[in-house]
Amino acid sequence: MIVGLLTYLLSTTVLGLGNTIGYHRLLTHRSFVCSPWVRGFWVILGCMHSGSPLMWVGLHRLHHAKSDSSEDPHTPTKGFWYAHSGWIIGTHHPLFSMLFAVSGFGTQGAFLVHDVRRILGKNPPEWRSMCPDLIQSPLLRALDVPLVIPALFVVQCVSLWFVGGSWGLLWLWAVHLSLTNGSWAVNSVCHWPGFGREDHPNRDDSRNVPWLSVFTFGESWHNNHHRYPRSAWHSLGGGADLSWMVIRLMQRVGLAESVWLPKRYRTEAR
């Protein structure tokens, strides 16, 4: 029991950092520079649960460009549960959004439907227009090929079935449930006026939600992030930000360089 719990916590942390460090701070905002193999390491971790990196980056860059407007892909102005999970399946109905949120593997099903529609020519990869700086990467292009992400999910399921049978699949379900809802909470909770605080007056409704930072590896310092989108450090002076701690460690051992921080926080970071 204890070994299973520790493995679960370690897995959710490592895979979650693939999203927060790899997809978000490295690919989307170019908060630091690293070698191709280090970038590949974080990207592979992220794609285990977050889908195509090019699509993720494209949607997130659109979110920043159109934050909390009608063109924002997941703004709570269309409803809290729409922002949390409903936007993925195209529903504003809270009940359907909640059911999808607790489905665990629902996102992987959505990726499969998305890819099938793309094969049928009904879902062109428009997100690539938001990623001109990444489109030349062979790894990122390969992970954006239809059915590659669903195939990786099948590999996860088969591997865990051989390791632990039905218990292995249940463990994998719990990992995906935690990772997806932690990521979605940044879209819903951290843009909802009833939560957190606005430390920087921005043109959107982004909020810093300290209690959520442990579960999101520092991503819930979201008002700070919208004020300084490129900053590798989201908590900016205080609070839990595991992603930043790992980036700072990578910088100290020579695995990351050109780490970007707001000028007013650079001395404090050192």
N, C-alpha and C positions, 0 to 999 in steps of 0.2 A: 504493500500500500504506500509506504513512505517512498520507496524507490520510484513507483509510478508517478506519485505527485511531484517529486523532484524532477523527474524526466519531463513531465508536462510543463512545469515552470521554466525549465531550461529551454525546451523546444519553443514555447510561445515567445520567450524572450529573444532567442536567436533569430527565429523566423520573422518576428515582429520588427527587429532591427533591420532586416533586409528591406522592409517597406520604408521605415522612417529614415534610415541612413541612405540606403541604396536608391529607392525610387524617389523619395521626397527631397532630401537635402543634397544628394549628389546629382542625380539625373535632372530633376525638375528645376532646382534653383542654383545648381552649380556652386554650392557653398564651399567646396574644396576640390582639389585635384588629386588623383591617385593613378596608379598604374593600371593598365587594362586588366590584369589578372585580379587585382583587388576589387575593381569595379565589377568584374564578372562574378566574383564571390558574392557580393552583396545583391547583385541582380538575380542570381540563381535562387538565393534565399527568398527574395521578394516574390518571385514568380510562382513559388510553391502555393501561394494563397491569394496573391493580388492580381493575377492575370497578366496580360501583355504589358510590358513596361512602357512601350510607346503609347498605348491607349491610356494608361494610367497618367503618364506625364501630360499628354495632350489635354485630358479632362481637367487635370489639376491646374494647368496653366490657364485654361479657359475660366476656371473658377476664380482665379486671382484677377483676371482681366475684367470679368463681369460680376464680381462678388455681390451677392444678395440683390441682383437685378433679375429680371425675367429670363435672362439668358444664362444665368448661373445654373449649371446642371443639377445642383443639389442644395438650393437655398431653402432655409426654414420658412421664408415668406410664403412658400407653397404648402406649409404644414410641417410640424416637427417630424412626424413619422415619414413623410415624403423625403425629407432631407436625410433621415437616418438610413432608410433602406428602400423606401417606395420608389425612388427615382431609378433604381436599377431595373425594376420590373415594370416601370411605367404606371404606377398606381398612386392615387392620393388617398386611398382608403386606409385608415389607421389599422384596422384588423388585419388586412392582407399584408400590410407592411410589417406588422408585428410577427405574424406567422412566418414570413420570409426571414426576418431577423433571427428567429430562434431555430430556423431550419438547419443551421450549421453548414451543410453542403449546398445550400441554395445558390450561393454565388457561383459555384462550379457549374451548376446546371444552367445558370444564366450565361456563363461564358460559352457553353456548348451551343445554346440556342443562338447566341450572337454570332458564333462562327459559322453555323449552318446557314443562317440568313446571309452572311457575307459570301459564302460559296454560291448562293443562289442569286447574288448580285443585288440584294436588298439592303445591304449595310456597308456601303463603301467606307474605306478607312480614312475618313476626313480628319481624324485626330493627328494624322501624320503631318498635316500642314502646320501644326503647333510645335513640331519637333524637328526643325531643319538641322539643328546642331547634333542630333542623335541618329538621324536616318541612315548614316553611312556605316553604323556599327553592325557587323555581321551577326553578332549575338542578339542584339535587339531586334533586328529584322527577322531572324529565325524565330524568336519567341512571339512575333506578331503574325506568323503564318497561321491561317485557320486550322484548328484542331490540335495544335501543338500543346497549348495550355491544358485542354481536356485530357490529352494523352499523358501529360505529366501527373495529372491528378489520378488517373487510372494506375500509374506506376506507384504512387503513394498508397493507394488502397490495396493493391496486390501485395506490396511489400509488408504493410502492416498486418494483412491477413495471414501471411506466412509466419510472421513473428508472433502474433498474439491472437489470431482468429477473430472472433466477433468482438473480443475485448480490445484488440488492436484497432479495429474500425471505430469502436466507441471512443477510444482515446484520440484518434485522429479527428473524429467529429467534434470533440471537446476543444481541441486545439484550433480548428477552423472557426468554431463558434466564438471563441475568445478573440481571435485575431480580427475577424471581420467586424464584430460589434465594437471593438476598441477603435478601429480605424474609422468606422461610420460615426462614432460618438463625436469625433472632431468636427464632422460636418453638421451634426444636429445640436448637440449640447453646447459646443463652443461657438455657435452662431445664434443661440437662443437667448433673448434678453433676460430671461428668468434665472440664468445661471451665470456664475463668475462675475468678472469685473472688466471694465474698459479702462485700462491704464494709459492707452494712447488713443486720442480721437482719430478714428479712421472713417472712411466713407462707407464702411460696411458695419455689420453687427457683430463682428468677431469679438470674442471674450477670452480672457485668461481664466481657466478653471483649474486651480491648484490641485484639488483632490483627485482630479482625473489624470494628472501627469504621470503617476506611477503606472497606471494601466495602459497609457499610450506612449510610454518611453520618452516623455517630454513634449509630445506634440500638442498637448492641451494648453500650452502657453500661446494660444492662437492669436490673441490680440497683439502680442509682441511680434508674432510671425507675420501678420499682415502689415505691421508697421515697418518691419525689416525683413522682407521675404527671403533675402539671400543669406541672412545670418545663419551660421552653423550652430549657434547657441540660441535656443529658444527661450529658456527661462530668464536669461539676461540679468544675472546678479543674484538669483536666489531661487530655490525650489528644485524639485527633482527633474532631471533631464538626462536620462541614461544615454540617449543618442549622442548628446554633446560630450559626455564623459568618454564614450568610446571613440568619437572623432578626435578628441584631444589626446587620448592615448595613442591613436594611430599617428597623429602628428609628431608626438614625442619619440616614437620608435621609427620614424621615417616612412610610414606607409601613406601619409597624407600631407599635402602641402598646399600653399596658397589658401589657407583656411580663412574665409571671409567673416568679419565681425563688424558691427557698427563702430565707428571711430570712438565714440564715447565709452565703449565697453572693452576696448582692446587692452588697456592697462589692467583692468580688473581681471580679465580672462587669464592674463599671464601670471 
